[in-house]
Amino acid sequence: MLVSMSDKELKRLSVLQEICDQRITQSQAAQLLHISERMSNKTPIKPLEE
């Protein structure tokens, strides 16, 4: 199965991966994604429990 993603979706995915790897904070992610910190709190971009 092949899934195509836009550039915006690919960037979001890479930022989410950086959060999961604990390389950046949620606040830094908001800046990278050009969204407010408040909006990032509503977005499920928290690290997954293993």
VOZATI-653514 format. One line per 3 residues: number of its first residue (from 1); for each residue x, y, z of C-alpha. Coordinates in pm, 1 decimal. Layout:
NUM) X,Y,Z  ...
***
This chain:
1) 0.0,0.0,0.0  137.5,337.0,-102.8  43.0,649.0,91.0
4) 114.7,991.5,-51.8  159.3,1289.1,178.0  190.2,1660.1,116.8
7) 503.7,1849.9,216.7  312.7,1998.2,509.5  214.0,1652.3,633.7
10) 571.1,1524.1,596.5  706.0,1816.8,799.9  443.7,1756.0,1070.4
13) 539.2,1388.7,1082.0  908.4,1467.5,1122.8  832.1,1718.2,1401.5
16) 613.6,1460.9,1577.1  898.7,1210.8,1554.4  1137.4,1462.7,1711.1
19) 893.2,1511.5,2000.5  862.1,1135.6,2049.7  1241.0,1108.1,2052.7
22) 1245.0,1394.1,2306.7  1477.8,1604.0,2090.1  1245.8,1907.9,2095.9
25) 976.1,2040.0,2325.6  611.2,2092.0,2241.0  674.7,2467.1,2241.1
28) 957.1,2428.8,1987.6  732.7,2207.1,1775.8  466.1,2477.4,1771.2
31) 721.5,2724.4,1636.9  841.3,2481.6,1369.9  484.8,2409.6,1259.1
34) 389.3,2778.8,1267.6  105.4,2724.3,1511.4  42.7,2881.5,1850.5
37) 150.5,2706.0,2167.7  -214.9,2696.3,2268.2  -301.4,2513.8,1945.4
40) -14.5,2270.0,2000.5  -165.3,2182.5,2339.1  -484.9,2080.3,2160.4
43) -291.5,1879.6,1902.5  -204.5,1524.3,2007.5  171.9,1563.8,1975.8
46) 277.1,1413.2,2305.8  525.2,1125.5,2327.0  371.8,778.9,2315.9
49) 396.1,555.1,2621.6  593.9,239.9,2553.3
***
